[in-house]
């Protein structure tokens, strides 16, 4: 009797899941991406309960960067060369991103943040395939995915390596080396690690992937 009930319940659950997949599956998203977009709120809620990483690191002593972030050049999603000096004068939120991650829903929050604080903040995304190969797409595919599914209008850079090593993107080499930025040695621990830089190119803070871009811990630093 118990086995029959278990089988019936399992069949019902499986049927509901199939129906949900058919409902949420979008033409321009994989099944995995569709599911992750739907369950993103639950992932963020779990992150608040099970805090496995340092959530926020702050430049509490107001240490100035010994080497300028603005001297670095990187490559945009379309292959053009970008001088980081272009972003001088506003706060800058630098994020390593991926399309197949549980945190991919943060693209929507990042866009909202970007629009709300457009007068004082620039956001730059650096897609990377460093964590469980969750960004396998080409630069063209990444741009299309971001625009179609999350309405992203902030700058996207060319896919690169963001973790420490000989091929690390020079921007992230600066962000994660104390001798470059003055105080922080924390490299990205997963997709959607976030680094906030001030108007003069000094690193203000690091935020773990589980910290929403709309969290007060970040947004209070953007207010006048």
N, C-alpha and C positions, 0 to 999 in steps of 0.2 A: 504493500500500500504506500509506504514512504517513498519507495523507488519510483512508483507511478507518479506521485505528486511532484517529485523532483524532476522527472522527465517532462511533465506538463509545464512546470514553471520554467524549466530551461528552454523549452520550445517557445513559450510565450516571450521570454526575454530575447531570444534569438530573433524572433519575428519582429519585435519592436525595434531592435537594433538595425535590422535590414531596412525597415520602413524609414527609420530616422536617417540612415545613410542615403537613401533615395531622396529624402527631402532636403538634407543639408548639402549633398554633393553639388558643387557648382561646376559649371562647364570649364572654368579656367583654373580650377584647383583640383589637386589629387584627393582621393578619399581621406588620406592621412591629414592633409592640410585642412580639409573641411572639418574633420573631427576635432583637430587641435584648435581651430577657431571657435568652435562651439564650447569646448570644455576649458578654454583659457581662464574664465573667471574662477573655476574650481582649482586650477593649477596655482593661480595667484593666492587664493585663500589658503591652500595647503602650505604655500611658501611662508605665510605669516605664522603658521603653527610650528612647522618644522624648519627652523632656521639653522641650516648646516654650515653656512659661510658667514664671513664678516659682512654685515649689511651695508655699512657706510664707513668710509675712511675720510677724515677731514684734514685740511691744511690749517689746523688750529693755531699755528704759530705764524701764519701769513708769510711763509717762506717764498721768496722770489726765485723763479727758475734761473739757474746759472747758464742755461743754453736756451735759445729762443725757439719756441714751437714755430714761429713765423718764418724761420729760415728754411723750414722743411718744404719739399715739393712732393706731391703725390699724384695719383692718376685717377681721373673721374671715370664713371661708369661707361662713358662713351669713348674713352681712350685719350681724351685731352689731358694735358698736364695742368695741375692745379697748384698754385702757391698758397700755402696755409695763411700767408699774410693777407689774403683776400678776406679772411674772416675777422680781421682785427677790428676792434671797436664795439663788438657785441660779445655777450657771453656765448660760449660754444659748448654744445653737448655732443660728445663723440661716442658712438655706439657701434659695437660689433654685432652684426645681425645675421639671421639665417631664415630661410623660408619654411623649413620643416621642423621647427622647434616648438616646444610647448609654450615658449614665450613669444612666438611670432605675432600673437595678438597685440603685442606692444607697439607694433607699427602704427596701429590706429591711435593709440594713446600718444605716441610721439608726434604724429601729425596734428593732433588736437593741441598739444603743448606748443608746437611750432607756430600754429595759427594764432593762438591766444597771446603769445609773447613775441610776436613777429618784430616788434619795435626794438627788442633788446636781446633776442636769442636766435642763434642759428644752430640747426641740428645737422650733423653729418654722419651718415651711416656707412660703415665699412663691412660689406658682406664677407663672410669667411666660412670655410668648410672644415674648420679645425676641430669641431666638437661632434663626434659621432657622424661625420659626413652629412650634416643637415643642411648644407647648401651646395648641391651638386650642379645647379643650373649654370648656364652661361650668363655673362653680364647682361645680354639682351633679354634673356628669360627672367632674370631677377628684376630688372626694371619693369617689365611688363606685369609680373606678378604683383609687385608693390603698388603700381598705379591702378591696376584693375580691381584688386581686392581690398586695398586699404587707402586708396586715394593719396598716396605719398607724393608730396611736392618738394620736400626738402632734399638736399643734394645726396646722391648715392655715388660712392666711389667704386672703383674696380675691385673685383673680388681678390682678396689677398690673405696672407697669413698674419694673424694678430697675436699669436702666442710667441714666447721668447724663443729665439733661435737665429740661425744665420740668414733666414729668409723673412724675418719679421718685418712687417710694414714699418717704415721709419717713424710714422706718427705714433704707432703703438710702442715702438722702441723708446720713444721719448716719454710717453705716458707711464711706462712701467719700469723706468730706470731712475733711481734717486739722483744719480750724478747728472741726469739730464733735466728733470723737472724740479729737483731740489728736495723732495721728501718721500715720494711714493714709489714703492717697488712692486706693487700689486698688478700682475698681468690679468687679463680676462680669465675668469674661472669657468665661464660658459657663454653661450650666445646671449646678447643683450646685457653685457656688462656696460656700465655707463660712466663717463668721465666728464666732469664739468670744469671748463676753463674760463677764467675771467676775461674782461675786455682787453687786458694788457698781455695776455698769453701766459698767465700763471695758473697752474693746476689748483683748483679749489677743493675738489672732492671726487671720490670714487663711490659708485653705487652698484651693489650686487644685482644680478639679473632678476632676482625676486622682488626688487624694489621697483614699483611702478613708476613710470615717468611722471605720473600725476600725483605721486606721493608728496605730502607736505615737506618731507625731509629734503626733497629736491626743489619744489616750487617756491619755498620760502626764500631761497637764494636768488630768485629771479625778480622778486618784488622790490620796488623802490625803497 
